[in-house]
Amino acid sequence: MFLAIDAGNSNIVFGFYDEAKQKWAHELRVNTHKELSVLKLEKEVHLFFLENGIKTDKISHVGVSSVVPEINPIIKQFCKEYLEKNCYWISGKSYGALKVSTARPNEIGSDLMCNVAAAHEMFQSNCIIVDFGTALTFTVVGDDGKVLGVNIVPGLKTAIRALFSNTSKLPEVELKMPKSALGRSTTHSIQAGILYGYTGLVKGMLETIQKELGHQCRIVATGGLSSILTNLQDSFEVVDRNLTLEGIKLITLANSLPNNKDQDK
């Protein structure tokens, strides 16, 4: 079993890939917060392992993508103490083993490069990856796997929280697509404004990018919130929540040692 750990600003995602069944069999999300400790992480993961019958000795490889440097020591210690394994840390040096590249390998987020690796493996042609996470990102990839550019805007939850945090009377609302774009209550008004607004943002960004490139692109959506904007489903050829996890797996295995033991980077 392959374990992919995707440490983001909102969640740490643990994805378990079953090689025998060739599918992502289990997923655990742990909130990323300042109070996170090795002990707390071990407790959450241990309970999940018990509930799903996962044994640490069945995990063959561990790959990690992290965009939160503050929690990296915690994850490293967790892997060594609880999993009793070294983990492969994806960095700017990791991409040479695959047909994907970026002009700034140490600047672009490893999560975005994992998306690039998985999308290029999927399409083998130019594509746009729309990742609905803490930030909403558009990563543009050429036929040769080179990153042509990245656009970043605040994510859906980030936008909702910004309204809630910076206004006295506006509540934090559920991310649920309303039936009408015309708000008839405060909650409805925020949902309509954010969700229909972001629908237009995504469509406009995709149109603008492809117009500038001068050709159409394959488009894949990913991220935990990729299914929220239901009006966008026709805009994506593929919606794959596991795209980042798949990229972690591809990059880790491509960089593994011949004896199939990962290095602690």
Helices and strands as residue ranges (DSSP letters): E 2-7, E 11-18, E 23-31, H 38-52, G 56-58, E 61-66, G 69-71, H 72-78, I 79-83, E 88-89, G 95-97, H 110-123, E 127-132, E 135-141, E 147-154, H 156-166, H 186-191, I 192-196, H 197-213, E 218-222, G 230-235, E 238-239, H 243-254
